[in-house]
């Protein structure tokens, strides 16, 4: 089985909750027939590691097909403020990415001072 870095998927969740769950595009969502659910169809892109094609516990970035906006997904869940869901979606994926640099290990060595 070849692991992949992106796939079509959907984010779903109830309106009153602050979470959207990642589902495979063909999986049914129990609230599909109700009007109080969010359902976003789009693409999920892995942040770092490739994933199994049927996996839903992916950490990465989801792009909505309709608005082309992005939201961060961690272990298959995107969190948002239930009163202001639009604030969690951004126009550019670069606004969600944080880069940390590790330049090395610094050690303090206690010792005697010598004069030159």
VENCOR-V473113 format. One line per field, one symbol per residue. burial: I if it has 16 or more other ideal C-beta (glycine too) atoms within 10 Angstrom, else O. A space follows every 10 residues. Layout:
BEGIN
burial = ???
END
This chain:
BEGIN
burial = OOOOOOIOII IIIIOOOOOI IIIOOOOOIO OOOOOOIIOI OIIIIIOOOO IOOOIIOIII IIIIOOOOII IIIOOIIIOI OOOOIOOIIO OOIOOIOOOO OOOOOOOOOO OOOOOO
END
